Amino acid sequence: MGKLVKIEKLSEQNGIPVRTLRSFATARKIPFLKFGHRTIFFDPEEVNQALQRYEVHEVGSRSKHRDAK
């Protein structure tokens, strides 16, 4: 485990809005550690690995399946 950072720092490092990161954490899409009632920390390396599992498609792009028809 590397250095832990707060959500604001993680947001700066990755260019992802804090609100999006909170949603991902709530949905358990990214790993986090919770200390106390509200304080959560993230390991940036673990978060980056988790985010790589999600593929983002360009809006309006056609999938390979559709193109095959």
Order of alpha helices (4+ residues) and beta strands (2+ residues): alpha-alpha-beta-beta-alpha-alpha
